[in-house]
Amino acid sequence: MNNQHKHLEITRDFLFQLPKTDLHVHLDGSLRPETVADLARKQNVDLPSYEPKDVEKLLTVQGKVDNLGKYIEKFDTPRQCCRLRKHCVGRLMSWQKMRQRKTSVTWRCDIRHFTL
């Protein structure tokens, strides 16, 4: 057996360049805090704060979750902010496609939008 194979160095850049896939993505669960804040203002949704760091806390689970309901609650704010489906879903799909291009996602298997 010949051991003259080149040794491949696996770096962060190498991994970033590899093609990837999103197997299952919920648009309302992948919104950036900045997007939620902007949509909340446009839809007249009252938030405790419109600062991205504060909005992020509304969107993410803090600590251990002991039931599914607490996890699902985190989808309430994005749903409230996207009441005008046509405007909102189009914007979110554009952002999702941009994010996928930037992260080398080449296959999109299942992108779901939320129910209003």
Secondary structure, 3 states (H helix, E strand, C coil): CCCCCCCCCCCHHHHHHCCEEECCEEHHHCCCHHHHHHHHHHCCCCCCCCCHHHHHHHHCCCCCCCCHHHHHHHHHHHHHHCCCHHHHHHHHHHHHHHHHHHCCEEEECCEECCCC
